[in-house]
Amino acid sequence: LVTAPTSWPRLGVPDYVVDEKFARSKEEALALHRRYNDVVREVAKERGFGLCDLAADAARLPDPQHYFMRDGIHFVAEGIDWTAREVAGAIRGMSDVRPW
């Protein structure tokens, strides 16, 4: 499983998220995103599935603007490359993960 990375905690939630009613507030958007990732982590742990925690990894990126588009969710080319490296590394480390 893979958590959903975002630059929102560091760069802020874009106005459109509230304006287009994806969330009632920027705080709610952050909370929903955090909760989603918590559920992914919980399911991976409970079921013994492999986890690529891109959300945690993205929180440590030196400059999120270098990886994310202005929406804070989608990636620019460098972010796509980073994601591919992270996912590939996680898969390489999953030899002891329980299959579906």
C-alpha positions, 0 to 999 in steps of 0.5 A: 500500500502507498500513503498519499503525499502532499505539500499541504502541511508545509506550503498550505492548502490551496484555496480551490480545495475549499472554494470547490467544496472538496472540504469545508475548510483548509484545516478539515482538508489537512485532517482528512488527508492525515486520516486517510494516510493513517487508515492506509498505515493501519490496514498495512499493519493489521493485514501484514501488507507492505507499505510505501509511506510516501506521505512521511517521506514527502514531509522530509523533502528539502523543498516540496515546491521542487517536487509538487505542482501548485495544487500540492498533490500532483507531481512535476517531473522531479516528483515523478522521479522521486516517487518512482525511486521511493516505490521501487525501493519499498518494493525491493524491501518487501520480500517478507510481506504477506501476499494478498 
